Amino acid sequence: MRHKDSELIQVGSRVLELEATEVSAAAKRLNDSFARAVRLLAAAKGRVIVSGVGKSGLIARKIAATLTSTGTAASYLHPVDSLHGDLGIVGKDDIAIVLSKSGASEDLFGLLGSLQRLGVPIIAITGEADSALARVASVTLDASVTEEACPHDLAPTASTTVALALGDALAVALLREKGISRDKFAELHPGGSLGRRLLLRVRDVMLPPGRVLRPDATMREAVVSLAHDRGLAMVSEDGHLAGVLTTGDLTRLAERDPRFFERRVDEVMTRTPKTTSPDDLAGAAVGVMQNRGIMVLPVVDNGGGIVGVVHLHDLMRAGAV
């Protein structure tokens, strides 16, 4: 049966709203158990073993990947494969996160017994607080849902979304608890657009300062600098940035003063312009430009000395956004 577009959109909206409601409910249920889980993970000397069966297994894989990418070594372990040799990756210093909606999947029991024998603490993410999984866990996180988004309330949908969100919450809180800095995070993501945004600095993109004006220069001279330096003229006093002029400043002045060519630059310039430094992240410079609606920033050192200029288009081409 072919449904109307509006009917399909309605179904999609219902799923998103239902899952958002369930995630919000899980957030409101967070308690001391969550903090204990984060501290257990932070204290572990080994790696984090993440496991689950079926759809929970797929979510477990993603949680393991998120933990690894945020500075905590983690591996996915299939509970059945663990009984056929893969348990060898588990060490006594490890900690486990085990996912199961029911907490009663028979495929988990062998792994749970093995983890207990090795003395590996277990963090359970389950929808059943009185399940076999919850009873052997050191900490249990409540991933229960009122209903699945599936119209028959059968296919794991809302429940897997909640489990995934709890895994993300653990990873982000753990990143904070362990003090993983932005630079350390960048080291873990050297490739692709994320790596560029985290590693690219203003010094990698900036241009030489060009024709720097004196405060007593005329606007006639400023016009030449503006044309030569792509819309920004910097004014220097003793080598330090005293102000800037833009093509917008020039346009507004020309509209109200027919003799604008003879005006001194220091009568028109902005004396406290936004600036950036060579060591600033390129992405941060883009943020300043976007927030202020400007296309170019002077680059100054810690003492206010002019060292260059950076343009939004160059930052975009370099992959800073």
PyMOL commands that set and color helices and strands:
alter all, ss='L'
color gray80, all
select helices_A, chain A and resi 5-29+32-43+55-69+81-84+86-89+106-118+132-136+158-177+182-188+192-199+202-204+219-228+247-256+260-262+265-267+282-292+312-317
alter helices_A, ss='H'
color red, helices_A
select strands_A, chain A and resi 48-52+74-76+95-100+122-126+139-142+232-237+240-246+296-300+306-311
alter strands_A, ss='S'
color yellow, strands_A
deselect
rebuild
show_as cartoon
